[in-house]
Amino acid sequence: MTLGDFKKHIERFPIGTQFKFGISEPFSWRGVYAEVAFAITENPMTREEVLAKIRLAYRGTFFGYKGGEYSYDDDTDVHFEPDSKTWTDGGYVSGWIARIENQEEYKTQEHRLVKLAF
């Protein structure tokens, strides 16, 4: 998903929509510093609050974990991680999905595939 896709998705909700979850301020993704990341929070947020956090990604200059300055636009890939110092290779996202869907959390997608297939 790109930053533009994420923003458009949230904009489709009616003004004042209250989400059960929220997002952190944006940060440089440790996997690729030129890409943006957010953490999911258990703090409910409105549509407008989520959009405000997304807009911060367009306005700021961000710094990579090991250096460099980055800015983001509609075509920047979006990731979700607990913080700017962590790269979970999808584990953070998988954990949140399992939690939200009240399903079992898998250590890796391979673990999930084996349990689903066999």
C-alpha positions as CSV (number, residue, x, y, z in Angstrom):
1,M,0.0,0.0,0.0
2,T,1.2,3.5,-0.8
3,L,0.8,6.6,1.3
4,G,-1.6,7.9,-1.3
5,D,-3.7,4.7,-1.1
6,F,-3.7,4.8,2.7
7,K,-4.9,8.4,2.7
8,K,-7.6,7.8,0.1
9,H,-8.8,4.8,2.0
10,I,-9.3,6.8,5.2
11,E,-10.9,9.7,3.2
12,R,-13.6,7.4,2.0
13,F,-15.1,7.2,5.5
14,P,-17.7,9.8,6.5
15,I,-16.5,12.8,8.4
16,G,-16.4,12.1,12.2
17,T,-16.0,8.3,11.8
18,Q,-14.6,6.8,15.0
19,F,-12.1,4.0,14.5
20,K,-11.4,1.5,17.3
21,F,-7.7,1.9,16.6
22,G,-5.3,4.7,15.7
23,I,-1.9,5.3,14.3
24,S,1.3,6.9,15.6
25,E,3.1,9.8,14.0
26,P,5.0,8.7,10.9
27,F,8.6,7.6,11.0
28,S,11.2,6.3,8.6
29,W,10.8,2.5,8.2
30,R,13.9,0.6,9.3
31,G,13.5,-1.9,6.5
32,V,14.0,0.8,3.8
33,Y,14.5,4.3,5.2
34,A,13.0,5.9,2.1
35,E,9.7,4.3,3.1
36,V,7.3,5.5,5.8
37,A,5.9,3.5,8.7
38,F,3.3,4.0,11.5
39,A,2.6,2.0,14.6
40,I,-1.0,0.9,15.3
41,T,-2.3,2.1,18.6
42,E,-5.2,1.0,20.8
43,N,-6.3,4.6,21.2
44,P,-9.5,5.2,19.3
45,M,-9.1,7.9,16.7
46,T,-11.5,9.8,14.4
47,R,-11.1,9.9,10.6
48,E,-9.8,13.4,11.0
49,E,-7.2,12.4,13.6
50,V,-5.9,9.6,11.4
51,L,-5.7,11.9,8.4
52,A,-3.8,14.4,10.4
53,K,-1.2,11.7,11.3
54,I,-1.0,10.7,7.6
55,R,-0.5,14.3,6.5
56,L,2.5,14.6,8.8
57,A,4.2,12.1,6.5
58,Y,3.9,14.5,3.6
59,R,5.2,17.5,5.5
60,G,8.1,16.3,7.5
61,T,11.7,15.4,6.9
62,F,12.5,12.0,8.4
63,F,15.8,10.4,9.4
64,G,16.8,6.9,8.8
65,Y,17.9,4.6,11.7
66,K,21.5,4.7,10.4
67,G,21.3,8.2,8.9
68,G,20.0,10.1,5.9
69,E,17.1,12.4,5.4
70,Y,13.9,11.4,3.6
71,S,10.6,12.9,2.5
72,Y,7.5,11.0,1.5
73,D,4.8,11.4,-1.2
74,D,1.7,9.6,-2.6
75,D,3.9,6.9,-4.1
76,T,5.8,6.0,-0.9
77,D,5.2,2.5,0.4
78,V,3.6,2.3,3.9
79,H,4.6,-0.2,6.6
80,F,3.5,-0.8,10.1
81,E,6.0,-1.4,12.9
82,P,6.1,-0.8,16.6
83,D,8.7,2.0,16.3
84,S,11.5,3.4,14.2
85,K,14.1,1.1,15.7
86,T,12.3,-2.2,14.9
87,W,12.0,-4.2,11.7
88,T,9.8,-7.2,12.2
89,D,9.6,-8.6,8.6
90,G,5.8,-8.6,8.8
91,G,5.5,-10.1,12.3
92,Y,4.0,-6.9,13.7
93,V,1.3,-6.7,11.0
94,S,0.5,-10.4,11.4
95,G,0.2,-10.1,15.1
96,W,-2.2,-7.2,14.8
97,I,-4.3,-8.9,12.2
98,A,-4.6,-12.0,14.4
99,R,-5.5,-9.9,17.4
100,I,-8.1,-7.9,15.5
101,E,-9.6,-11.0,14.0
102,N,-9.4,-12.9,17.3
103,Q,-7.4,-15.7,15.7
104,E,-4.2,-17.5,16.5
105,E,-1.0,-15.5,16.0
106,Y,1.6,-17.2,13.9
107,K,5.4,-16.7,14.3
108,T,5.8,-16.5,10.5
109,Q,3.7,-16.9,7.4
110,E,5.3,-20.3,6.9
111,H,3.9,-21.4,10.3
112,R,0.5,-20.1,9.3
113,L,0.7,-21.9,6.0
114,V,1.6,-25.3,7.6
115,K,-1.2,-25.0,10.2
116,L,-3.7,-24.1,7.5
117,A,-2.6,-26.8,5.1
118,F,-2.0,-29.7,7.5
